[in-house]
Amino acid sequence: MTTSKQFTATILGSPRIGPKRELKRAVEKYWAGNLDRTELESVAAKIRRDTLESLAAAGLDSIPVNTFSFYDQVLDTAVLVGALPPRVAGIADELDRYFAAARGGSYDGIDVSPLEMTKWFDTNYHYIVPEIGPDTTFAVNPAKILAELKEARVLNVPARPVLIGPITFLALSKAVNGPGAPLDRLAELTAVYGELLSLLADEGVDWVQFDEPVLVTDMLDNTAELAERTYDSLASLPKRPALFVATYFGELTDALPALARTPVEAIGVDLVAGNASAVPVVPELADKTVVAGIVDGRNIWRTDLQVALGTLASLLGSCAHLAVSTSCSTLHVPYTLDAEDDIDAALRSWLSFGFEKVTEVVALARGLNEGREAISAEITASNDAIASRKSDPRLDNAQVRSRLSSIIASGATRGPADQRRAAQQEHLDLPVLPTTTIGSYPQTSAIRVARAELRSSQIDAAEYERRMKAEIAAVVELQEDLDIDVLVHGEPERNDMVQYFAEQLEGFFATQNGWVQSYGSRCVRPPVLFGDVARPTPMTVEWAKYAQSLSNRPVKGMLTGPVTILAWSFVRDDQPLAETAGQVALAIRDETVDLEAAGIAILQVDEPALRELLPLRSKDKEEYLKWAVDAFRLATSGVTDSTQIHTHLCYSEFGEVIGAIADLDADVTSIEAARSHMEVLGDLNAVGFGNGVGPGVYDIHSPRVTTTDEVAVSLREALKAVPAERLWVNPDCGLKTRKSEEVTAALRNMVAAAKQVRTSA
């Protein structure tokens, strides 16, 4: 057995965007050509250094490294093991090659399409999907991990390199250009990881962390066997550091004893999403370190230290050594509460952001090793906060609860789909293959300046409204000039598709600086849903009415659905999600009724996160999908049959929720399809989907402008699966993050292609 110094307090990973989004700004300047490579590296190095010093000063005695990324940790792993796609191989600069795989674009005269992107398990983080084919030649490329390890050693930090494990990496990859699944190459990839372990041993590395969250899912048929075989192989190497296999987002079930039978030194278990009772029944853990993920790494509620310490104490006899950790990386939560100065004292006492979670881990480790009295002050503060939260009246709105029960009991349904379709066609009189966009248009510098000036009171609300209306007018004029059939108002007044609503709903709190990474340089500020939800006043009606007054063409009213509002918020954990979803759905339902009354004939209620919240275990999926569908139907069933309901879904693997997508019964469903080449349409047909569908015909997450011919090819491919009378033409997603010139060119090509194909449809 490898002998390594035991650690007592750690986290599984940390944010990397910078507390003020320094990395986001630097990377985007680099992409725009306004920052050189040296300057970008300097920003990144400072973020890493500040993170390491902060974690060490807080008292962690094992600190993760190699968790920094310029874009995504799965893409970093593809670089580490030599698995970038061949189409980027001709790009000379390694960083440009990396970004080409993530974003696509033109580099060194090479026009590159990006790798696909989808959600990281059931989180709102997106990862880049590796492509594994016959021409993928695995080879270790340790430059990044060795450089970051060196940085940590200069700071005298007890560094623990973190790697995405080979099982998870291959399970999340996509097979291309030939038969066979990526996991068929597990032995080959494991050997490459073995080479890396040998290199790290030569560097004097004490511990290495392998992240294997796939082991808590039902994605694999032979999870336990793969886990045992892989880690028996790696742990049996003659020269290696001690191995820590970290799992999170759920319970290991039969993979826990399988891992415990291998010679690995430490196993991490998620005690927030899993259950501590699973540990004592595995006798093979008696000679292992168990890293107990007792502090929630992906939600922002304060840990009940008294309960957590009792749970940890119950595990002491089940393993050789017990360490305390977050349940997963703190990548999923904001940096610190210190950046928030506009939270009432009671609510603040209930919360714990990234740095506060580190202090909770350190406190629990101290309490575990020195006794409860060593952290009595921390436990008292925790108990007071828990009691305050339980008694707060904002968590129990009797009027909302009574009204919700009444509407559910009376039924929440619309007329049959064919009846609705006839009424809507008579009302709207749209052409075959109608064109539209998903909702947002580019957030220009003028919009951002206006928002900043409103926040700083340099302009008043009336001036802000005037500027936003000018932006709306420009977007409506652009769409009419492009000859788009169904318009949107562009959403200039919205900072974010969830936060915008949260700021107007009771029961929510919007942070000032609670940024977390969604993908690449894209950051979001998830609001905190802490109490019962109610809509005091209409939220979107006046903006929609104004936009519709500018055009004779229909303008969509744009809303975010209840499941997505939950998925992209930090949600209260004191009641079932289904109850909270119903309250949010009721608020959205009220908005749809008011929009219809204001003359808005098409309402889009977006649910891009429907797949995201899907439980990782099959036994839990049916219950989730039922309440998710029920919430959407509740939100959309208050309008008449002649009002057309759209929904939008994007950037997820849809196969497991395809039946639920049909059950939503939206009149039109727009759905990501460009990167996956219309694959989703076959899945929809397989479940008898008979409503309108708008498969995305170009990828908005790439700066590349899709040509008219390319869009026409996609439409003709779509027509093989969907009849023309049900097919809509739209981009993959909203256009908020794109440049105006890219959007105009791409939409012009989209409309031209629709007209071209329409003549023969």
Stockholm file with secondary structure:
# STOCKHOLM 1.0

chainA/1-761         MTTSKQFTATILGSPRIGPKRELKRAVEKYWAGNLDRTELESVAAKIRRDTLESLAAAGLDSIPVNTFSFYDQVLDTAVLVGALPPRVAGIADELDRYFAAARGGSYDGIDVSPLEMTKWFDTNYHYIVPEIGPDTTFAVNPAKILAELKEARVLNVPARPVLIGPITFLALSKAVNGPGAPLDRLAELTAVYGELLSLLADEGVDWVQFDEPVLVTDMLDNTAELAERTYDSLASLPKRPALFVATYFGELTDALPALARTPVEAIGVDLVAGNASAVPVVPELADKTVVAGIVDGRNIWRTDLQVALGTLASLLGSCAHLAVSTSCSTLHVPYTLDAEDDIDAALRSWLSFGFEKVTEVVALARGLNEGREAISAEITASNDAIASRKSDPRLDNAQVRSRLSSIIASGATRGPADQRRAAQQEHLDLPVLPTTTIGSYPQTSAIRVARAELRSSQIDAAEYERRMKAEIAAVVELQEDLDIDVLVHGEPERNDMVQYFAEQLEGFFATQNGWVQSYGSRCVRPPVLFGDVARPTPMTVEWAKYAQSLSNRPVKGMLTGPVTILAWSFVRDDQPLAETAGQVALAIRDETVDLEAAGIAILQVDEPALRELLPLRSKDKEEYLKWAVDAFRLATSGVTDSTQIHTHLCYSEFGEVIGAIADLDADVTSIEAARSHMEVLGDLNAVGFGNGVGPGVYDIHSPRVTTTDEVAVSLREALKAVPAERLWVNPDCGLKTRKSEEVTAALRNMVAAAKQVRTSA
#=GR chainA/1-761 SS CCCCCCCCBCCSCCCCSCTTCHHHHHHHHHHTTSSCHHHHHHHHHHHHHHHHHHHHHHTCSSEEESCCCSSCHHHHHHHHTTCCCGGGTTCSSHHHHHHHHHHCEEETTEEECCCCEEESTTSSCEEECCEECTTCCCCCCCHHHHHHHHHHHHTTCCEEEEEECHHHHHHTSEECSSSSCGGGGHHHHHHHHHHHHHHHHHTTCCEEEEECGGGGSSSCSSHHHHHHHHHHHHHTCSSCCEEEEECCSSCCTTHHHHHHTSSCSEEEEETTTSCGGGTTTCGGGGGSEEEEEEECSSSCBCCCHHHHHHHHHHTGGGSSEEEEEESSCGGGSCSCGGGCCCSCHHHHHHBCCHHHHHHHHHHHHHHHHHCGGGGHHHHHHHHHHHHHHHHCGGGCCHHHHHHHHHHHHHCCCCCCHHHHHHHHHHHHCCCSSCBBCCSBCCCCHHHHHHHHHHHTTSSCHHHHHHHHHHHHHHHHHHHHHHTCSBBCCBCTTCSCTTHHHHTTSEEEECCSSCCEEEETTEEECCCEEEEEEECCSCSSHHHHHHHHHTCSSCBEEEEECHHHHHHTSEECSSSCHHHHHHHHHHHHHHHHHHHHHTTCCEEEEECTTTTTTCCSSGGGHHHHHHHHHHHHHHHHTTSCTTSEEEEEECSSCCGGGHHHHHHHCCSEEEECCTTTTTHHHHHHHHTTCCSEEEEBCSCTTSSCCCCHHHHHHHHHHHHTTSCGGGBCBBCSSCCTTSCHHHHHHHHHHHHHHHHHHHTTC
#=GC SS_cons         CCCCCCCCBCCSCCCCSCTTCHHHHHHHHHHTTSSCHHHHHHHHHHHHHHHHHHHHHHTCSSEEESCCCSSCHHHHHHHHTTCCCGGGTTCSSHHHHHHHHHHCEEETTEEECCCCEEESTTSSCEEECCEECTTCCCCCCCHHHHHHHHHHHHTTCCEEEEEECHHHHHHTSEECSSSSCGGGGHHHHHHHHHHHHHHHHHTTCCEEEEECGGGGSSSCSSHHHHHHHHHHHHHTCSSCCEEEEECCSSCCTTHHHHHHTSSCSEEEEETTTSCGGGTTTCGGGGGSEEEEEEECSSSCBCCCHHHHHHHHHHTGGGSSEEEEEESSCGGGSCSCGGGCCCSCHHHHHHBCCHHHHHHHHHHHHHHHHHCGGGGHHHHHHHHHHHHHHHHCGGGCCHHHHHHHHHHHHHCCCCCCHHHHHHHHHHHHCCCSSCBBCCSBCCCCHHHHHHHHHHHTTSSCHHHHHHHHHHHHHHHHHHHHHHTCSBBCCBCTTCSCTTHHHHTTSEEEECCSSCCEEEETTEEECCCEEEEEEECCSCSSHHHHHHHHHTCSSCBEEEEECHHHHHHTSEECSSSCHHHHHHHHHHHHHHHHHHHHHTTCCEEEEECTTTTTTCCSSGGGHHHHHHHHHHHHHHHHTTSCTTSEEEEEECSSCCGGGHHHHHHHCCSEEEECCTTTTTHHHHHHHHTTCCSEEEEBCSCTTSSCCCCHHHHHHHHHHHHTTSCGGGBCBBCSSCCTTSCHHHHHHHHHHHHHHHHHHHTTC
//
